[in-house]
């Protein structure tokens, strides 16, 4: 089964807006810190999904955003997710509370201190180091443990990113 989603890291003053997923029960992201985004609705483009999900989760309307990567997650449980990864540096509106967890502006330099997925550590570093679009494949063992990563179609030694 394949799923389509978006994820966005909104930046302001050296900080990313992060979502601490601490509300929903039986949430695959429970206890993790992630960006904002979600799953595509029927006939949406990546940009339409991004704008809708950011508005729903934060109350903010993005005014400047960049499509940075395609991330393929292979769960090991029969689900593959294709995630369009964005960064944003312009927005307007007032933040609202999110029903999926707590929103918090976090210093980018502190991200590694948070409870992140191993794969997220890889693409966070790539977002900081690269200006060009990239494709990242992350394969998990079915029990949330990363076992393989490939960047732009080539296997990488992913442990150096942790």
Helices and strands as residue ranges (DSSP letters): E 2-12, E 15-20, E 33-34, E 36-39, H 46-58, E 61-74, E 80-92, E 102-107, G 108-113, H 118-129, E 134-140, E 146-151, E 154-155, G 158-161
